[in-house]
């Protein structure tokens, strides 16, 4: 089953469902590739990875200072 939404064709068969913070979440995808959205998702993913890396580095530095104190 395919549905039109905001001039984009939505694929209602190929979805992803999961729970997040106690909420049921279902992702729908467009049938046609959407390069703008792909870019936004990849940029956000890179930001999250960088933030997690910085957090991990900060934790290691703090642990190192505690060991040498």
Buried (B, 14 or more C-beta within 10 A) or exposed (E): EEEEEEEEEBBBEEEEEEEEEEEEEEEEBEEEEEEEEEEEEEEEEEEEEEEEEEEEEEEEEEEEEEEEE
